[in-house]
């Protein structure tokens, strides 16, 4: 089983939770882990920014990555949200199978 983790930063925990719930409801991801408090330093608008944000990791399959990234962009408040895909090279086979099962569309 192949699986992917999406790493996403959001303005706050409320936004992360709303995006996560929608991704799960649409079966684009199987699971989301929210990290409620991160400190982000980055270059934006010609200056170094130093902000508190919330991040999340979402587990999905390679076939759902493009649509999940697109959907996050539609739901996100940022002009240029951080959304990156990280392949899962190895893992618990039962967990990887569970990810695949949970992202199947159900009627």
Secondary structure as UniProt FT lines:
FT   STRAND          3..10
FT   HELIX           13..25
FT   TURN            26..27
FT   STRAND          31..44
FT   TURN            45..46
FT   STRAND          47..60
FT   HELIX           62..64
FT   HELIX           65..75
FT   STRAND          83..88
FT   HELIX           93..102
//
